[in-house]
Each structure stands twice: as structure tokens, then as C-alpha cells.
Amino acid sequence: MAAAVGEVGTLLEFAGVSKSYGSVRALDGCTFTAAPKRLVGLLGPNGAGKTTLMRCLLGLVEPDAGTLRWRGSPVTDEVRRRFGYMPEERGLYPSMPVDEQVRYFARLSGLSRSAAARSARAVTDRVGLGPELAGRRVEQLSHGNQQRVQLAVALVHEPEVVVLDEPFAGLDPLGVQTLGGVLRDLADEGTTLLFSSHQLDLVQHLCQDVVTMDRGRVVLAGPLEELQQATRRRHIDVTFGRRPAPGWSTALPGVAGGPAAERRVRLTLAADGDPATVLRAALAAGPVLRFALEPPSLEEMFREAVHR
Ligand SMILES: Nc1ncnc2c1ncn2[C@@H]1O[C@H](COP(=O)(O)OP(=O)(O)OP(=O)(O)O)[C@@H](O)[C@H]1O
């Protein structure tokens, strides 16, 4: 299953990657690709295997089977030097000042003293940690700002592949916007980005591609728009100016869902359903303020894919 469009020579590829912990099959033959310049959202219920998948890519977990390739070559430790990782749990030194910390990680990744200082300054600025915050100890920062430090550390060596485990968790709307903007810019610059999230509306808004996992398997992957088209199922959102005639939509062919006497209703239209028939019925049932034909949302496709 391909998750993204792109030339094979540019892709990050997972092919049949499996990993068990005792009797738990955390990854079960995961196959998909991620392309540069596109944001790839990694989705799945708790325990689906997202973190294990990312840890395999980063070399923190050894897969039992399968291969990982980047730009057509196997992912080795040498290749991983060009990867950046933002883990879910904090990997920072609480009492070290932000700027010193980012410089320290830059040095660890092999940058010279002057290059590390330069890159650390640029990246702290990029993630929105101004000079005032950069001088503070990490433990003095709010959760959201610690998250920014974590991101700065992941980006300081200018990686070509960036993997982020729930980077948006716990951020306020402003933080979400800043981080989303940074990821978008990185993608535009040619970076390959894969991040996990439980915030499906956010992923729908931000990502071009999604990979959905359930019980260790990839159950839905590809460009979001193509996946939406492929379902052939559409939804109709209707808003009435007052409560419509009860049961107005129940007998319509190819139409399901929605308490039909509510002012706002979301109906499901099967592939053979006719929106014009629904519109006529709606107009006969009450004053229509809004009538919109929509593809399924990511959340609707997610629920269907994981059968929850
Ligand atoms: N070190 C480990 N030892 C034993 N089992 C593990 C280990 N790491 C993960 N697992 C198990 O593997 C499965 C996949 O876990 P993983 O953390 O990859 O899921 P996840 O999709 O990241 O979940 P979440 O959304 O809750 O973070 C789970 O059943 C988990 O309990």
C-alpha cells in the first residue's frame, strides 16, 4: 500500500516490517512509503504500533522482519545521522538552559562548535523561542515551550527526515499553529516528515498523506484526497432555519443516518444516492439555510478503517 506520491529514489519505504514483544505482535507486516515535501500523519488507536514503527526507523528497536529504505538504500546508522526524532516523552536535561541544551545536542550530532552555535540560534528562533526564553532553564518553561525545545533539538542538525511522536499533544491553539507552520515550511523545503497524532481534524487540515494503523497493521494509507474519493461515499450536511418535518429523509433511496427532525443533520449518501433528490426533499421539509455535499472526514474514514 503506497502512502504517498513520489519517485522511488526519493522515498522513505517500509516493506513488511514486523516486530513482536513476546506474544504481542506490535507490528505485523507494515508496508507504506513517505515522500519528501508532503506531511504524513501516522494514525491509530492506543497500542496500534505507531511508536514501535517510529522506533524501528530510528534504530531504537530492531524489527524481526522486513526492510526500511531511504532513497532506495537500506536505513543504516550512517543514514540515520540525517534523521531527526522528537520523542513523545521528554529527553531533555531539566536544569540546562535552553540555548546551551540545543547547542549540546548539535555538537552531539557532529557539528563544529561554531556551526552548532549558529544552527542552535537559528533553530530556537524558528520554533519561536526568542532570546528571553533561550536563556532559561528547561524546567522553568511551560509544557508547550518545552515541546518547542524538544523540536529545536530534533531539528538542529538540519535532518532530511523528521519523525515526531505526538508533537501536538498538550499544545494550545497558538502552539499548534506555530508547530504546524514549522512542519509545513520544513516540508516545503524538501524534508520528509512523519508524525503521529490522535488529533484527526488537525491531521486532516495539515497532512497530504495519512498512514492508519490498527493492531500492528497498516489498514488505510495514501494521499488523503485519493482516499476520500475512493470511498465513493459522500455526506450531506443540511441546516434548516427551523425544525423540519419529522422523518423527511428516512424514505430517500441511498440515504442513511441523522435524527431527521433536527435542525442540523449529517446524512450519509451511498454511491448510487442522488444529492438532487435529497435537496428537493429538504426544501419540501423546511427552510434550508445550508446544504453541502462533503467527502467523508478523516475521522469517519478512521472509524471505518479501525472498526470502532
Ligand atoms: N517495550 C515493550 N515491551 C512489551 N510490549 C511493548 C513494548 N513496547 C510496545 N509494546 C506493545 O506493543 C503494542 C504497540 O505499542 P506502541 O507503543 O507502538 O503503540 P502506539 O500506537 O504508539 O500507542 P499509543 O497511541 O498509545 O502511544 C502495544 O500492545 C504495546 O503494549
The ligand as an ORCA input file, in Angstrom:
! r2SCAN-3c Opt
* xyz 0 1
  N       8.949     -2.477     25.158
  C       7.792     -3.148     25.026
  N       7.596     -4.328     25.648
  C       6.441     -5.014     25.515
  N       5.391     -4.597     24.775
  C       5.524     -3.406     24.143
  C       6.711     -2.613     24.249
  N       6.532     -1.501     23.509
  C       5.291     -1.576     22.977
  N       4.678     -2.715     23.369
  C       3.339     -3.157     22.954
  O       3.269     -3.087     21.546
  C       1.995     -2.603     21.120
  C       2.182     -1.333     20.292
  O       2.605     -0.277     21.151
  P       3.014      1.182     20.639
  O       3.523      1.943     21.814
  O       3.896      1.062     19.452
  O       1.590      1.742     20.189
  P       1.148      3.239     19.852
  O       0.327      3.152     18.605
  O       2.321      4.140     19.825
  O       0.198      3.575     21.072
  P      -0.191      4.994     21.764
  O      -1.115      5.703     20.819
  O      -0.916      4.539     22.996
  O       1.073      5.728     22.056
  C       1.169     -2.402     22.397
  O       0.399     -3.561     22.607
  C       2.223     -2.241     23.468
  O       1.740     -2.652     24.710
*
